[in-house]
Amino acid sequence: MSSLCVTNNVFDERVCQLGEGPLWHPLQQRWYWFDIIQGRLLAKDTHDASPQKHYSWQFDEMVSAAGWLDEHMLLIASETGLYRFDTRSCISTLSNKATKQLVVELEANNPLTRSNDGRSDPWGGFWIGTMGKQAQQGLGSIYRYYQGQLRQLVTDITISNAICFAPDKSCVYYTDTPSQQIMRQALDAQGWPVGTACIWVDLRAQNRNPDGAVVDIHGNLWNAQWGASEVVCYNLQGQEILRVAFGARQISCPAFGGANMQVLLATSAAVDADIEDKNAGMTFTLNTQGMDVIGLAEYRVEL
């Protein structure tokens, strides 16, 4: 195991109360991520860091995760549904009221819950987890939207996180953060769960809280660990092989992107942060060139 300390690689200084759901759009060459509590979608181009290349959209409810549909459209998860969103709408340097088109409702009749972690799968589906707005025990679930239908897959979830997929399509990983365990679930040829999920990484002895996660092309899983300032990498056997320390305590979710998929981006949260956590809520990057680390490109969602 080795450690790599990265304390000053701030990619974006805009403070998120709860940064989550980073997504690299391969056609736009643009990063997207969310501030869940504030109902904001943020974006930034990588080829020009000037102020006019920072974008923000304001939604009328909490939003948390996205997949890309085509050159301009995203599928966005909110507290009430999955929506199509045109990134060309009201684009500017200021926060603008965003409009969205409903694809399917997601616990829309339950005012106690919202969406949380989500990611597209290798078959063009989209997995999304829910949770209680106050993290109430067992109120959340994990769903898959595929070929026009939303199916509930896992229930009794408190804080859904770490949804990502093995490059060979053999399995999905996910966690219920308070359990302090990352689960591995086998998938069939159409991407549906088969058998019983098993514990893949057990963090109870370390008292670590697994948050968002992403997989690289080698199948290694990179997991943000809430409250630890770190993204920790695990190999195919679930063994820890690398720790990356970022400059905020509450690192929430990593993602790979950049022209060569060799940039690791990590969101963070300012909510309940210590006063000493000066970079809380900012977004960070790590260039992985020279580390034999290449990210796995996000799959396009097919509606």
Buried (B, 14 or more C-beta within 10 A) or exposed (E): EEEBEBEEBBBBEBBBBBBBBBBBBBEBEBBBBBBBBBBBBBBBBBEEEEEEBBBBBBBEEBBBBBBBBEEBBBBBBBBBBBBBBBBEEBEEEEBBEBEBEEBBEBBEEBEEBBBBBBBBBBBBBBBBBBBBBEEEEEBBBBBBBBEEEBEEBBEEBBBBBBBBBBEEBEBBBBBBBEBBBBBBBBBEEEBBBEEEBEEBBEBEEEEBBBBBBBBBEEBBBBBBBBEBBBBBBBEEEBEBEBBBBBBBBBBBBBBBBBEEBBBBBBBBBBBEBEEEBEBBBBBBBBBBEEEEBBBBEBBBBBB
